[in-house]
Amino acid sequence: MARSDVDQEELRLLQAVANGDADAGQTLYERHRDYVYRVALRVTGRHEDAMDVVQDSFIKAFRSVDNFARQSRFRTWIARIAANRSLDLLRKRKVRLAVPIDGGDDRKVEIPDRDASGAFAGRVEKNLEQNELLARLQDAIETLPADQRSVFSLYASGEMTYGEIAEALGIPIGTVMSRLYHARRKLRAALPDLAAALTTENES
C-alpha cells in the first residue's frame, strides 16, 4: 500500500511508463529534471557531469520502474539514483567543485559603466571578499571524501532533510549525521575563520 504522502498521480504515471507510455515518462522527466540536476550538480560540481547524470538517472529509472517501491516517492528514488551515479563519477576522476553549493554563480561580479553615488566600490570590495571566501570553501569541500562531500553538499543545499538524504543515498540517518559531523570538522580545521558558519546548534 502506498504511503499517504505519495503522489497518486505519479503512481499512475509510473504505471503508464511501465506499460510503455512515453508521454508519461516525459511528464515525469519534466517534473523532476531540475531537481535531479541540482542534486547532481552539488555532488559532482560540474555542469557537464550533472547533465550526464540527469540523462543516465532517468534512463535507469524508467528501465527499472518495475522495481520501484510504490510506498516511496519517485522524487526520492530518482534522487538516490542520481546521487549514486554522481558518486560513481567522483570515484572515477577528480572533479573540481566549480559552482557554489546553492547552485548559483556567485563568483561573477558584474561591473556597471558608472556609479555616481560612490557606493559601487564598497559593494565590489564586499563581493570580492565573499567570492574569495566562497572559493576557499569550495576548495576545502573538494578535499572531502566522496561520501562526506555528497552528504555535506546535499544538506547545505537546504532542500533536503536528514531523512531525505538518508533515503536518497540509501544509508541510515545516523550515518548521514556522522558523515556531516566529520565533514564539518574537516572544513573547520581547514578554514578556522569560517568555523562559526560551519557549526550547528547541536555542535556548539
Backbone hydrogen bonds in HBPLUS format (Angstrom, degrees):
<---DONOR---> <-ACCEPTOR-->    atom                        ^
c    i                          cat <-CA-CA->   ^        H-A-AA   ^      H-
h    n   atom  resd res      DA  || num        DHA   H-A  angle D-A-AA Bond
n    s   type  num  typ     dist DA aas  dist angle  dist       angle   num
A0006-VAL N   A0003-ARG O   3.17 MM   3  5.40 163.8  2.19 109.4 113.6     1
A0011-LEU N   A0007-ASP O   3.12 MM   4  6.53 146.5  2.24 144.2 154.0     2
A0012-ARG N   A0008-GLN O   3.07 MM   4  6.40 150.4  2.16 144.1 151.2     3
A0013-LEU N   A0009-GLU O   2.91 MM   4  6.26 151.3  2.00 144.6 153.3     4
A0014-LEU N   A0010-GLU O   2.81 MM   4  6.01 157.2  1.86 149.4 155.2     5
A0015-GLN N   A0011-LEU O   2.99 MM   4  6.20 151.3  2.08 141.7 149.2     6
A0016-ALA N   A0012-ARG O   2.95 MM   4  6.20 149.5  2.04 141.9 150.6     7
A0017-VAL N   A0013-LEU O   2.85 MM   4  6.20 149.4  1.95 146.6 155.3     8
A0018-ALA N   A0014-LEU O   2.92 MM   4  6.20 156.4  1.97 145.4 151.6     9
A0019-ASN N   A0015-GLN O   3.01 MM   4  6.29 130.2  2.26 134.9 148.2    10
A0019-ASN N   A0016-ALA O   3.02 MM   3  4.93 128.9  2.29  91.4 105.7    11
A0021-ASP N   A0016-ALA O   2.88 MM   5  5.25 163.1  1.91 143.0 141.6    12
A0020-GLY N   A0017-VAL O   2.90 MM   3  5.04 160.8  1.93 109.2 113.8    13
A0025-GLY N   A0021-ASP O   3.40 MM   4  6.75 153.9  2.47 142.2 148.9    14
A0026-GLN N   A0022-ALA O   2.97 MM   4  6.28 151.7  2.06 147.4 155.2    15
A0027-THR N   A0023-ASP O   2.96 MM   4  6.23 151.1  2.05 145.2 152.8    16
A0028-LEU N   A0024-ALA O   3.08 MM   4  6.39 161.1  2.12 150.2 154.0    17
A0029-TYR N   A0025-GLY O   2.90 MM   4  6.08 155.6  1.96 146.6 154.3    18
A0030-GLU N   A0026-GLN O   2.93 MM   4  6.09 166.5  1.94 152.1 154.5    19
A0031-ARG N   A0027-THR O   3.03 MM   4  6.15 143.9  2.16 140.7 150.9    20
A0032-HIS N   A0028-LEU O   3.09 MM   4  6.20 147.3  2.20 147.4 153.9    21
A0033-ARG N   A0029-TYR O   2.84 MM   4  5.40 134.7  2.05 153.8 159.8    22
A0036-VAL N   A0032-HIS O   3.01 MM   4  6.23 166.4  2.03 160.3 164.3    23
A0037-TYR N   A0033-ARG O   2.85 MM   4  6.00 153.1  1.92 147.0 155.0    24
A0038-ARG N   A0034-ASP O   2.99 MM   4  6.26 155.4  2.05 145.0 150.8    25
A0039-VAL N   A0035-TYR O   3.03 MM   4  6.34 160.7  2.07 152.1 157.1    26
A0040-ALA N   A0036-VAL O   2.97 MM   4  6.18 168.7  1.98 152.3 155.2    27
A0041-LEU N   A0037-TYR O   2.79 MM   4  5.92 158.1  1.83 152.7 159.4    28
A0042-ARG N   A0038-ARG O   3.02 MM   4  6.11 161.2  2.05 149.2 153.0    29
A0043-VAL N   A0039-VAL O   3.26 MM   4  6.48 148.4  2.37 144.8 152.8    30
A0044-THR N   A0040-ALA O   2.86 MM   4  5.92 172.0  1.86 157.3 160.1    31
A0045-GLY N   A0041-LEU O   2.72 MM   4  5.01 142.8  1.85 128.1 140.6    32
A0098-ALA N   A0045-GLY O   3.14 MM  53  5.46 156.1  2.20 130.0 133.8    33
A0050-ALA N   A0046-ARG O   2.91 MM   4  6.11 159.5  1.95 153.3 160.0    34
A0051-MET N   A0047-HIS O   2.92 MM   4  6.17 156.9  1.97 154.5 159.7    35
A0052-ASP N   A0048-GLU O   3.14 MM   4  6.41 156.5  2.19 144.3 150.4    36
A0053-VAL N   A0049-ASP O   2.88 MM   4  6.15 155.0  1.95 149.8 157.2    37
A0054-VAL N   A0050-ALA O   2.95 MM   4  6.22 154.8  2.01 148.7 155.0    38
A0055-GLN N   A0051-MET O   3.20 MM   4  6.49 168.4  2.21 151.7 152.8    39
A0056-ASP N   A0052-ASP O   2.92 MM   4  6.11 171.9  1.93 155.8 158.6    40
A0057-SER N   A0053-VAL O   2.78 MM   4  5.77 157.0  1.83 149.8 156.3    41
A0058-PHE N   A0054-VAL O   3.17 MM   4  6.36 166.4  2.19 154.2 156.2    42
A0059-ILE N   A0055-GLN O   3.09 MM   4  6.23 160.8  2.12 150.4 156.3    43
A0060-LYS N   A0056-ASP O   2.93 MM   4  6.07 164.1  1.96 148.2 152.7    44
A0061-ALA N   A0057-SER O   2.87 MM   4  6.02 158.2  1.92 145.2 152.1    45
A0062-PHE N   A0058-PHE O   2.93 MM   4  6.02 170.0  1.94 150.6 152.9    46
A0063-ARG N   A0059-ILE O   3.00 MM   4  6.11 148.0  2.11 143.8 152.9    47
A0064-SER N   A0060-LYS O   3.03 MM   4  6.15 138.8  2.20 142.7 152.8    48
A0067-ASN N   A0064-SER O   2.86 MM   3  5.51 154.5  1.93 119.1 127.1    49
A0068-PHE N   A0065-VAL O   3.10 MM   3  5.20 161.9  2.13 106.3 111.9    50
A0072-SER N   A0069-ALA O   2.97 MM   3  5.75 166.0  1.99 127.4 130.5    51
A0077-TRP N   A0073-ARG O   3.13 MM   4  6.45 159.6  2.17 150.2 156.1    52
A0078-ILE N   A0074-PHE O   2.84 MM   4  6.02 169.9  1.85 164.8 165.9    53
A0079-ALA N   A0075-ARG O   3.05 MM   4  6.07 146.0  2.17 135.3 144.9    54
A0080-ARG N   A0076-THR O   2.99 MM   4  6.22 147.0  2.10 142.3 150.7    55
A0081-ILE N   A0077-TRP O   3.09 MM   4  6.46 158.3  2.14 149.0 154.3    56
A0082-ALA N   A0078-ILE O   2.95 MM   4  6.15 159.9  1.99 145.2 150.8    57
A0083-ALA N   A0079-ALA O   2.82 MM   4  5.97 159.0  1.86 148.2 154.1    58
A0084-ASN N   A0080-ARG O   3.00 MM   4  6.14 164.4  2.03 150.9 154.7    59
A0085-ARG N   A0081-ILE O   2.97 MM   4  6.14 157.8  2.02 146.6 153.2    60
A0086-SER N   A0082-ALA O   2.86 MM   4  6.01 154.5  1.92 147.1 154.5    61
A0087-LEU N   A0083-ALA O   2.93 MM   4  6.17 156.2  1.99 147.7 153.8    62
A0088-ASP N   A0084-ASN O   3.00 MM   4  6.25 147.4  2.10 142.0 150.9    63
A0089-LEU N   A0085-ARG O   3.13 MM   4  6.51 149.7  2.23 143.6 150.8    64
A0090-LEU N   A0086-SER O   3.04 MM   4  6.41 153.6  2.12 147.5 154.9    65
A0091-ARG N   A0087-LEU O   2.96 MM   4  6.19 151.5  2.04 148.1 155.4    66
A0092-LYS N   A0088-ASP O   3.13 MM   4  6.33 136.2  2.33 139.4 150.4    67
A0092-LYS N   A0089-LEU O   3.19 MM   3  5.17 130.1  2.45  93.6 106.7    68
A0093-ARG N   A0089-LEU O   3.17 MM   4  6.42 145.6  2.30 149.6 156.9    69
A0103-GLY N   A0100-PRO O   2.97 MM   3  5.49 161.7  2.01 119.5 122.2    70
A0108-LYS N   A0105-ASP O   3.36 MM   3  6.24 168.2  2.38 122.0 124.2    71
A0118-GLY N   A0115-ASP O   3.25 MM   3  5.90 156.8  2.31 116.4 122.2    72
A0123-ARG N   A0119-ALA O   3.16 MM   4  6.49 153.9  2.23 151.1 158.7    73
A0123-ARG N   A0120-PHE O   3.05 MM   3  5.11 115.4  2.48  96.5 112.3    74
A0124-VAL N   A0120-PHE O   2.89 MM   4  6.18 161.9  1.92 160.0 164.8    75
A0125-GLU N   A0121-ALA O   2.99 MM   4  6.18 162.2  2.02 148.3 153.1    76
A0126-LYS N   A0122-GLY O   3.02 MM   4  6.20 157.8  2.07 143.7 149.6    77
A0127-ASN N   A0123-ARG O   2.84 MM   4  6.07 158.5  1.89 150.5 156.7    78
A0128-LEU N   A0124-VAL O   2.83 MM   4  6.03 159.7  1.87 153.4 158.8    79
A0129-GLU N   A0125-GLU O   3.00 MM   4  6.22 153.2  2.08 144.6 151.6    80
A0130-GLN N   A0126-LYS O   2.97 MM   4  6.23 160.1  2.01 148.9 154.2    81
A0131-ASN N   A0127-ASN O   2.79 MM   4  6.00 157.2  1.84 150.4 157.2    82
A0132-GLU N   A0128-LEU O   2.90 MM   4  6.05 148.8  2.00 142.4 150.5    83
A0133-LEU N   A0129-GLU O   3.04 MM   4  6.32 158.8  2.08 148.0 153.1    84
A0134-LEU N   A0130-GLN O   2.86 MM   4  6.09 155.9  1.92 146.8 154.3    85
A0135-ALA N   A0131-ASN O   2.87 MM   4  6.05 156.5  1.93 144.7 150.6    86
A0136-ARG N   A0132-GLU O   3.04 MM   4  6.29 156.3  2.09 145.5 151.6    87
A0137-LEU N   A0133-LEU O   2.92 MM   4  6.18 156.1  1.97 148.6 155.4    88
A0138-GLN N   A0134-LEU O   2.87 MM   4  6.11 159.6  1.91 152.0 157.6    89
A0139-ASP N   A0135-ALA O   2.97 MM   4  6.18 157.9  2.02 146.9 152.7    90
A0140-ALA N   A0136-ARG O   2.98 MM   4  6.19 151.9  2.06 144.1 151.9    91
A0141-ILE N   A0137-LEU O   2.86 MM   4  6.13 156.8  1.91 151.6 158.0    92
A0142-GLU N   A0138-GLN O   3.02 MM   4  6.22 148.1  2.12 144.3 152.5    93
A0143-THR N   A0140-ALA O   3.09 MM   3  5.39 141.5  2.24 103.6 114.0    94
A0144-LEU N   A0141-ILE O   3.08 MM   3  5.43 157.6  2.13 110.3 117.3    95
A0149-ARG N   A0145-PRO O   2.85 MM   4  5.98 163.4  1.87 163.4 169.1    96
A0150-SER N   A0146-ALA O   2.96 MM   4  6.06 158.2  2.01 147.5 152.2    97
A0151-VAL N   A0147-ASP O   3.34 MM   4  6.48 163.7  2.37 139.6 143.5    98
A0152-PHE N   A0148-GLN O   2.91 MM   4  6.04 171.5  1.92 155.1 158.0    99
A0153-SER N   A0149-ARG O   2.89 MM   4  5.89 164.9  1.92 148.5 153.3   100
A0154-LEU N   A0150-SER O   3.04 MM   4  6.09 162.1  2.07 146.5 151.3   101
A0155-TYR N   A0151-VAL O   2.95 MM   4  6.07 162.2  1.98 151.9 157.2   102
A0156-ALA N   A0152-PHE O   2.82 MM   4  5.86 161.3  1.86 149.8 155.9   103
A0158-GLY N   A0155-TYR O   3.06 MM   3  5.79 157.1  2.12 118.4 124.1   104
A0165-ILE N   A0161-THR O   2.93 MM   4  6.17 159.9  1.97 154.4 159.7   105
A0166-ALA N   A0162-TYR O   2.86 MM   4  6.07 160.9  1.90 151.7 157.5   106
A0167-GLU N   A0163-GLY O   2.93 MM   4  6.14 157.8  1.98 145.7 151.6   107
A0168-ALA N   A0164-GLU O   2.81 MM   4  5.93 155.1  1.87 143.2 150.9   108
A0169-LEU N   A0165-ILE O   2.88 MM   4  6.01 158.2  1.92 152.7 157.4   109
A0170-GLY N   A0166-ALA O   2.82 MM   4  5.65 119.6  2.19 135.2 150.2   110
A0171-ILE N   A0166-ALA O   2.96 MM   5  4.96 151.1  2.04 139.6 145.7   111
A0175-THR N   A0172-PRO O   3.05 MM   3  5.25 126.7  2.35 100.0 113.3   112
A0176-VAL N   A0172-PRO O   3.14 MM   4  6.59 151.4  2.23 146.9 155.0   113
A0176-VAL N   A0173-ILE O   3.03 MM   3  4.99 114.4  2.48  94.2 110.4   114
A0177-MET N   A0173-ILE O   2.95 MM   4  6.29 163.6  1.98 159.5 162.5   115
A0178-SER N   A0174-GLY O   2.92 MM   4  6.08 152.4  1.99 141.0 149.2   116
A0179-ARG N   A0175-THR O   2.87 MM   4  6.02 167.9  1.89 151.8 154.6   117
A0180-LEU N   A0176-VAL O   2.90 MM   4  6.06 157.2  1.96 149.3 156.4   118
A0181-TYR N   A0177-MET O   2.91 MM   4  5.99 154.2  1.97 141.6 148.8   119
A0182-HIS N   A0178-SER O   2.98 MM   4  6.26 165.8  2.01 153.7 156.4   120
A0183-ALA N   A0179-ARG O   2.88 MM   4  5.98 150.1  1.97 142.4 151.4   121
A0184-ARG N   A0180-LEU O   2.95 MM   4  6.15 161.2  1.99 149.2 153.6   122
A0185-ARG N   A0181-TYR O   3.00 MM   4  6.27 154.7  2.06 146.8 154.2   123
A0186-LYS N   A0182-HIS O   3.08 MM   4  6.27 161.6  2.11 146.6 150.3   124
A0187-LEU N   A0183-ALA O   2.96 MM   4  6.20 156.5  2.02 148.9 156.0   125
A0188-ARG N   A0184-ARG O   2.79 MM   4  5.94 156.7  1.84 151.6 157.8   126
A0189-ALA N   A0185-ARG O   2.99 MM   4  6.18 151.7  2.07 144.1 151.7   127
A0190-ALA N   A0186-LYS O   2.99 MM   4  6.20 149.2  2.08 141.3 149.6   128
A0191-LEU N   A0187-LEU O   2.77 MM   4  5.84 141.4  1.92 142.8 154.0   129
A0194-LEU N   A0191-LEU O   2.90 MM   3  5.44 158.5  1.95 118.7 125.9   130
A0195-ALA N   A0192-PRO O   3.29 MM   3  5.04 164.7  2.32 102.3 104.2   131
A0197-ALA N   A0194-LEU O   3.10 MM   3  5.53 122.8  2.44 108.4 121.7   132
A0198-LEU N   A0195-ALA O   3.05 MM   3  5.15 139.2  2.22 100.3 112.4   133
A0199-THR N   A0196-ALA O   3.35 MM   3  5.31 167.2  2.36 105.9 107.3   134
A0203-GLU N   A0200-THR O   3.03 MM   3  5.27 141.4  2.19 102.3 113.5   135
A0204-SER N   A0200-THR O   3.13 MM   4  6.34 123.5  2.47 143.6 158.5   136
A0204-SER N   A0201-GLU O   3.31 MM   3  5.24 145.9  2.43  95.9 105.4   137
